[in-house]
Amino acid sequence: MKWALIRATIIAALAACLCGPADAHTYRNSEFGMMIPLPAGFPVCRTPPDRHDHGPVIFLDRLAKGDCENVASQRYIGVFGNFNSTYLTLDNLYRDLCREGPAHRCSPAPPDLTIRGWRSRAGRAEADGGWMVIQVFALTGTSHRDTEPSGVDYSFVLHTRKERLDDDLKVFRRVLAGSRLWRTTLPFEARATAKPSG
């Protein structure tokens, strides 16, 4: 369910996003506590001011203009931050990646995909037509076990094709290595409505 929510949110946000080449080298979001490097020369979709901003989407085709309304047919890196108001755990997030549908086949992610300084877990799901998703999940907060909830959950998504995996993975690793997360607690309004995940 969580991966479906993340994907739906990215698609919905992109439908109204402002696309263009990155005019700054860093994306910052103080609400969810993240600073994400924007690799030079790649088009970036940004959430317009009247929408809730959960993170940037970086298109991986330098020559083509990112089609923000048709993200499923694009190679991209998406970053998504969300308050963990349903008590998600790393185990929950990983399992949800493999529940996308019968066309998806899960396998281990490439090695050493982590978020520096935080508990994280990576997975890979392959779909028909040569598409694949590699996702790195991170939780910030006080829990030190993958089975316990934490304050904010983050998803770093690489959506690519098998033949472009090596090149796109290099860019993905740079984004992961340069990203900084710092939000460790839920705001009061999110804590008040938090419910255990089922």
C-alpha positions as CSV (number, residue, x, y, z in Angstrom):
1,M,0.0,0.0,0.0
2,K,2.8,2.5,0.9
3,W,4.5,2.1,-2.5
4,A,1.2,2.6,-4.3
5,L,0.6,5.8,-2.2
6,I,4.1,7.1,-3.0
7,R,3.7,6.4,-6.7
8,A,0.2,8.0,-6.8
9,T,1.4,11.0,-4.9
10,I,4.4,11.5,-7.3
11,I,2.1,11.1,-10.3
12,A,-0.5,13.5,-8.9
13,A,2.2,16.1,-8.0
14,L,3.8,15.8,-11.3
15,A,0.6,16.5,-13.2
16,A,0.8,20.1,-11.8
17,C,4.5,20.4,-11.4
18,L,6.7,23.1,-12.8
19,C,9.4,21.5,-14.9
20,G,12.6,22.8,-16.2
21,P,16.4,22.5,-15.8
22,A,17.5,22.8,-12.2
23,D,18.2,26.4,-11.4
24,A,19.7,25.6,-8.0
25,H,21.9,22.7,-7.1
26,T,20.0,21.8,-3.9
27,Y,16.4,21.1,-3.0
28,R,15.4,21.9,0.6
29,N,12.3,21.0,2.5
30,S,12.2,22.1,6.1
31,E,8.8,20.5,6.8
32,F,10.1,17.0,6.2
33,G,13.7,17.8,7.1
34,M,15.5,17.0,3.9
35,M,18.2,18.5,1.6
36,I,18.6,16.8,-1.7
37,P,21.4,17.5,-4.3
38,L,20.1,18.2,-7.8
39,P,22.6,16.9,-10.3
40,A,23.5,19.6,-12.9
41,G,21.9,19.3,-16.3
42,F,18.9,17.1,-15.4
43,P,15.3,18.5,-15.7
44,V,13.6,18.8,-12.3
45,C,9.9,18.8,-11.5
46,R,9.0,21.0,-8.6
47,T,5.7,21.1,-6.8
48,P,3.9,24.4,-7.4
49,P,3.2,26.7,-4.4
50,D,-0.5,25.7,-4.1
51,R,0.3,22.0,-3.7
52,H,1.8,20.1,-0.7
53,D,5.5,19.5,-1.4
54,H,6.8,16.1,-0.5
55,G,10.0,16.1,-2.5
56,P,11.5,16.6,-6.0
57,V,11.5,14.5,-9.1
58,I,14.7,14.5,-11.2
59,F,14.3,13.2,-14.8
60,L,17.3,11.2,-16.1
61,D,17.1,12.1,-19.8
62,R,19.3,15.2,-20.2
63,L,18.1,16.0,-23.7
64,A,14.3,15.5,-23.4
65,K,12.1,17.8,-21.4
66,G,10.6,16.0,-18.5
67,D,6.9,15.1,-19.2
68,C,5.5,15.8,-15.8
69,E,2.1,14.4,-16.8
70,N,3.5,11.0,-18.0
71,V,5.9,10.0,-15.4
72,A,5.3,6.2,-15.8
73,S,7.1,6.3,-19.2
74,Q,10.1,8.3,-17.9
75,R,13.3,7.5,-16.2
76,Y,13.5,9.4,-13.0
77,I,14.7,9.7,-9.4
78,G,11.9,10.7,-7.0
79,V,12.4,11.6,-3.4
80,F,9.4,11.5,-1.0
81,G,9.1,12.5,2.6
82,N,6.1,11.9,4.8
83,F,5.2,12.0,8.5
84,N,5.0,8.5,9.8
85,S,1.5,8.9,11.2
86,T,0.6,5.2,10.5
87,Y,3.6,3.8,12.4
88,L,5.2,2.4,9.3
89,T,8.4,0.4,9.8
90,L,11.3,-0.5,7.4
91,D,9.8,-4.0,7.1
92,N,6.4,-2.6,6.1
93,L,7.9,-0.3,3.5
94,Y,10.0,-3.0,2.0
95,R,7.1,-5.5,1.8
96,D,4.9,-2.9,0.1
97,L,7.3,-2.5,-2.7
98,C,6.6,-6.1,-3.8
99,R,2.8,-5.7,-3.5
100,E,2.5,-3.5,-6.6
101,G,0.8,-6.2,-8.7
102,P,1.4,-9.6,-10.3
103,A,3.7,-8.1,-13.0
104,H,6.3,-7.1,-10.4
105,R,9.1,-9.4,-9.3
106,C,11.2,-8.5,-6.3
107,S,14.9,-9.1,-6.0
108,P,17.7,-7.7,-3.9
109,A,18.8,-4.2,-4.7
110,P,22.3,-3.4,-5.8
111,P,24.7,-3.3,-2.9
112,D,25.5,-0.3,-0.6
113,L,22.4,1.7,-1.3
114,T,21.8,3.5,2.0
115,I,21.1,6.9,3.5
116,R,24.1,8.1,5.4
117,G,23.5,8.3,9.2
118,W,20.0,6.7,9.2
119,R,18.5,3.2,9.3
120,S,17.6,2.3,5.7
121,R,16.6,-0.6,3.5
122,A,16.7,-1.1,-0.2
123,G,14.7,-3.2,-2.6
124,R,14.2,-3.8,-6.3
125,A,11.1,-4.6,-8.2
126,E,11.0,-5.5,-11.9
127,A,8.0,-5.1,-14.2
128,D,7.1,-6.2,-17.7
129,G,8.5,-4.1,-20.6
130,G,12.0,-3.8,-19.2
131,W,11.1,-1.3,-16.4
132,M,12.3,-1.5,-12.9
133,V,12.1,0.3,-9.6
134,I,14.9,0.5,-7.1
135,Q,13.8,2.0,-3.8
136,V,15.7,3.0,-0.7
137,F,13.6,3.6,2.4
138,A,14.8,5.5,5.5
139,L,13.3,6.2,8.8
140,T,14.4,9.0,11.2
141,G,13.6,9.0,14.8
142,T,14.4,7.1,18.0
143,S,13.7,3.5,17.1
144,H,16.7,1.3,16.4
145,R,14.9,-1.7,15.1
146,D,13.4,-2.2,11.6
147,T,10.2,-3.5,13.2
148,E,9.4,-0.4,15.2
149,P,7.9,2.9,13.9
150,S,9.8,6.1,13.7
151,G,9.2,9.9,13.1
152,V,9.4,10.5,9.4
153,D,9.7,8.0,6.5
154,Y,11.6,8.7,3.3
155,S,11.6,7.0,0.0
156,F,14.3,7.5,-2.7
157,V,13.0,5.9,-6.0
158,L,15.0,5.1,-9.1
159,H,12.6,4.3,-12.0
160,T,14.6,3.1,-14.9
161,R,15.0,0.5,-17.7
162,K,17.3,-2.5,-17.6
163,E,19.5,-1.2,-20.4
164,R,20.0,2.2,-18.6
165,L,20.5,0.8,-15.1
166,D,24.3,1.2,-14.8
167,D,24.3,4.9,-15.9
168,D,21.2,5.8,-13.9
169,L,22.4,4.0,-10.8
170,K,25.6,6.2,-10.8
171,V,23.4,9.3,-10.6
172,F,21.1,7.7,-8.0
173,R,24.1,6.9,-5.8
174,R,25.3,10.5,-6.0
175,V,21.9,11.8,-4.9
176,L,21.8,9.3,-2.0
177,A,25.3,10.1,-0.9
178,G,24.7,13.9,-0.9
179,S,21.2,13.8,0.7
180,R,20.8,15.0,4.3
181,L,17.8,14.2,6.5
182,W,17.2,15.7,9.9
183,R,13.5,15.5,10.9
184,T,13.3,13.1,13.9
185,T,9.9,13.7,15.4
186,L,6.3,14.0,14.2
187,P,4.7,17.4,14.6
188,F,2.0,17.6,17.3
189,E,-0.9,17.4,14.8
190,A,0.5,14.2,13.2
191,R,1.2,12.6,16.6
192,A,-2.4,13.2,17.6
193,T,-3.8,11.3,14.6
194,A,-1.2,8.5,14.4
195,K,-2.5,5.0,14.1
196,P,-0.7,1.7,14.1
197,S,-0.3,0.1,10.7
198,G,-2.3,-3.1,10.1
